[in-house]
């Protein structure tokens, strides 16, 4: 019988596991853990089907599931350090997916990651690989330097929307256009998180942010930038895809896409870019589960998911995505 | 290797190759385009890589990545482009990475002009970007010296894990002179870099970083950098003292192209019965202040001359003290002083004018 194991002191009480569990196995505690957060209790262990949705959605790697003698385990490409992200922020989920791809391809010992400036500025503390901290927006340039110096290394840049689509737009487009054999993980949560919720280049029309208190006015700030759509127009071959991490199914698709992106680099095929729609419960002023719903209802219609370009097919038609 | 007639910029490019540099990242700007042009053809011949970056900002950050990965790498630019590179240079200095940067200076500020200048002295020697840091700065006066100093620059960058700036001007970059490449570094002889991001196989992971959120840790890091600069000052100061006519009354202090003009002026002055000498800093940071003090102690007049409105002048005055009068003669905007102008200045000082 499957067993849910909660490492309660890693938990930040976001409750995403409780929402994600299709069998209502979990419920939040009324006590707090050592860090001051409520945490999930395994209320109905007999109902667990071993689906591992709770493991998938937990941004803090606080849950594992034991089933048929096998236990899920955090990837080796992540350190054990608890992450600093706000409760319910999906950066932690994306970190895990990237680490799983690195482990899955057996390249951890020849990988170099580039940490950005933004919420994930401390990513170098979490990825258990050689890391290089870039200045704001320049991750693609730093990645270019490393990859050109050492083409045998697997080089990935992990960047947020302000970093990649605003201040780092030139570096992003030109690295893609040169066809640098790097992998870019672009975390789009439609806001500047670290600096306190300012408008991002990807903030939705009408979305309130601390520098657009009345909502993004597209007549003044323009429309949110769709990076994958922009990059697909470049003639250079590339793997360009957009995924989301707002629910377990989306996370599984994101996991496959991120692995595919790294596989292209391992094969030396092309530049690879994965835009991951992510939540910012703090910046959006929503509960973590509400943020997931908001992403689905507001971001996904504007930022459609799917593969936009592959080295095999070139630009993928909308009907085939 | 036999002597070859080469343009300064091309000699700089070849010197980098001979020093074991296999990576160049840069963006076109006059008057240094012959460096990237030369290396775009030359580097592939030795298995190296040339990348024309989308901007100087990107170029400096590519350099940041490549040096982090443990490889000798070069960028070159001219004044406005160097300003754009300052972001990367600050991070490189903070992260203690070895890179070589060549600045073939042109007139400024702003877009300025494309003719030779020395108006980036303060930017080069006082940091240039944000934060407390210094680049080691070498100033060649001939094409041969440019080649020699570029080779030394790579060794010094590795020794101190610090950016080294080769500060030339449009004259050095554009003129042709005979040059000999006195040594050739084999890649396998280069020092191992245990700190580089080369994949963590068989060791703890390496992190290249300049973020220190704990103020006391950041403070300690700043003082650690200062100790490195103090070590440079003790060990790396270089200068040329040129006094072919015996005990001098007038001491010219000049670097780069202006030092050559001063030498011509010094010979002309000897014919007019005025003995002059030249003190030429070769390292601008660390500044050879002690040697300057000694040279200045033996003369009546000190005359600083630069292609700026008086930038090195500040260092000269600092080292000689406020009680020591120091005269200045500068031309800017791409205008270069003639030897006659320097002769006239020296004659005024010596009380023998017109």
HADDOCK unambig.tbl for C-alpha pairs under 7 A between the chains (distance, minus, plus):
assign (segid A and resid 109 and name CA) (segid B and resid 199 and name CA) 4.97 0.50 0.50
assign (segid A and resid 109 and name CA) (segid B and resid 200 and name CA) 4.78 0.50 0.50
assign (segid A and resid 109 and name CA) (segid B and resid 201 and name CA) 4.63 0.50 0.50
assign (segid A and resid 110 and name CA) (segid B and resid 198 and name CA) 6.73 0.50 0.50
assign (segid A and resid 110 and name CA) (segid B and resid 199 and name CA) 3.90 0.50 0.50
assign (segid A and resid 110 and name CA) (segid B and resid 200 and name CA) 6.43 0.50 0.50
assign (segid A and resid 110 and name CA) (segid B and resid 201 and name CA) 6.84 0.50 0.50
assign (segid A and resid 111 and name CA) (segid B and resid 199 and name CA) 5.36 0.50 0.50
assign (segid A and resid 112 and name CA) (segid B and resid 197 and name CA) 6.50 0.50 0.50
assign (segid A and resid 112 and name CA) (segid B and resid 199 and name CA) 6.27 0.50 0.50
assign (segid A and resid 129 and name CA) (segid B and resid 199 and name CA) 6.97 0.50 0.50
assign (segid A and resid 129 and name CA) (segid B and resid 200 and name CA) 6.29 0.50 0.50
assign (segid A and resid 129 and name CA) (segid B and resid 205 and name CA) 5.72 0.50 0.50
assign (segid A and resid 130 and name CA) (segid B and resid 197 and name CA) 5.42 0.50 0.50
assign (segid A and resid 130 and name CA) (segid B and resid 199 and name CA) 5.72 0.50 0.50
assign (segid A and resid 130 and name CA) (segid B and resid 200 and name CA) 5.94 0.50 0.50
assign (segid A and resid 130 and name CA) (segid B and resid 205 and name CA) 4.89 0.50 0.50
assign (segid A and resid 130 and name CA) (segid B and resid 206 and name CA) 4.86 0.50 0.50
assign (segid A and resid 130 and name CA) (segid B and resid 207 and name CA) 5.75 0.50 0.50
assign (segid A and resid 131 and name CA) (segid B and resid 197 and name CA) 6.81 0.50 0.50
assign (segid A and resid 131 and name CA) (segid B and resid 206 and name CA) 6.46 0.50 0.50
assign (segid A and resid 131 and name CA) (segid B and resid 207 and name CA) 4.73 0.50 0.50
assign (segid A and resid 131 and name CA) (segid B and resid 208 and name CA) 6.32 0.50 0.50
assign (segid A and resid 132 and name CA) (segid B and resid 207 and name CA) 5.66 0.50 0.50
assign (segid A and resid 132 and name CA) (segid B and resid 208 and name CA) 4.59 0.50 0.50
assign (segid A and resid 132 and name CA) (segid B and resid 209 and name CA) 6.13 0.50 0.50
assign (segid A and resid 133 and name CA) (segid B and resid 208 and name CA) 6.07 0.50 0.50
assign (segid A and resid 133 and name CA) (segid B and resid 209 and name CA) 5.02 0.50 0.50
assign (segid A and resid 138 and name CA) (segid B and resid 58 and name CA) 6.78 0.50 0.50
assign (segid A and resid 138 and name CA) (segid B and resid 61 and name CA) 6.49 0.50 0.50
assign (segid A and resid 141 and name CA) (segid B and resid 58 and name CA) 5.49 0.50 0.50
assign (segid A and resid 141 and name CA) (segid B and resid 61 and name CA) 5.55 0.50 0.50
assign (segid A and resid 141 and name CA) (segid B and resid 62 and name CA) 4.86 0.50 0.50
assign (segid A and resid 142 and name CA) (segid B and resid 61 and name CA) 5.21 0.50 0.50
assign (segid A and resid 142 and name CA) (segid B and resid 62 and name CA) 4.65 0.50 0.50
assign (segid A and resid 142 and name CA) (segid B and resid 64 and name CA) 6.18 0.50 0.50
assign (segid A and resid 142 and name CA) (segid B and resid 65 and name CA) 4.24 0.50 0.50
assign (segid A and resid 143 and name CA) (segid B and resid 65 and name CA) 6.23 0.50 0.50
assign (segid A and resid 144 and name CA) (segid B and resid 62 and name CA) 5.96 0.50 0.50
assign (segid A and resid 145 and name CA) (segid B and resid 62 and name CA) 4.04 0.50 0.50
assign (segid A and resid 145 and name CA) (segid B and resid 63 and name CA) 5.91 0.50 0.50
assign (segid A and resid 145 and name CA) (segid B and resid 65 and name CA) 4.48 0.50 0.50
assign (segid A and resid 145 and name CA) (segid B and resid 66 and name CA) 4.26 0.50 0.50
assign (segid A and resid 146 and name CA) (segid B and resid 65 and name CA) 4.79 0.50 0.50
assign (segid A and resid 146 and name CA) (segid B and resid 66 and name CA) 4.52 0.50 0.50
assign (segid A and resid 146 and name CA) (segid B and resid 69 and name CA) 5.62 0.50 0.50
assign (segid A and resid 149 and name CA) (segid B and resid 23 and name CA) 6.97 0.50 0.50
assign (segid A and resid 149 and name CA) (segid B and resid 66 and name CA) 5.35 0.50 0.50
assign (segid A and resid 149 and name CA) (segid B and resid 69 and name CA) 6.71 0.50 0.50
assign (segid A and resid 149 and name CA) (segid B and resid 71 and name CA) 6.39 0.50 0.50
assign (segid A and resid 153 and name CA) (segid B and resid 199 and name CA) 6.94 0.50 0.50
assign (segid A and resid 171 and name CA) (segid B and resid 58 and name CA) 6.45 0.50 0.50
assign (segid A and resid 174 and name CA) (segid B and resid 54 and name CA) 6.58 0.50 0.50
